[in-house]
Amino acid sequence: MTNTMLSVRVDTALKRRMRGRKEINWSEVIRNSIEEKLIEHHHVDRDKAKQAVSRMDCALRSNTFVFEKGSLEVIKEWRRKRR
């Protein structure tokens, strides 16, 4: 794994409090926090995708859409209408 430097700004009072806790590896705390946040957002994105697929399936099953033409034909038709 290649490491990259990341700078974080904190206010003076927070830095003072952090300096008082030398037993805590603050770099590790920040790395773990970033990793947890990325995992959390990955799950949110996956859940949103599942919901979207579910909604599309419901819409298709409801016969709301009638597929008389292929997608290429529809695209060409809309392009002709724009001219």
C-alpha positions, 0 to 999 in steps of 0.5 A: 500500500502506498501512503499519501499525505493528508493535511487536516485543519483543526482549531487551536483549542482542539489541537491543544486538547489533542496534544494533551492525549499523547497516548492516542494515535490521531492519524489512526483515528482519522484513518478509521473515521474516513474508512467508516464513512466510506463504508457507510456511504457505500451501503447507502448507495447500494440501498438506493440502487436496490430501491431504484431497481424495485421501483423500475420493476413495479413500473414495468409490471404495472403495464404503464409502459407499452413497448411498441417500438425499440429504443433506437427507433424512439431515439431517432423519432425524438431527434427528428422532432427536435429539428 
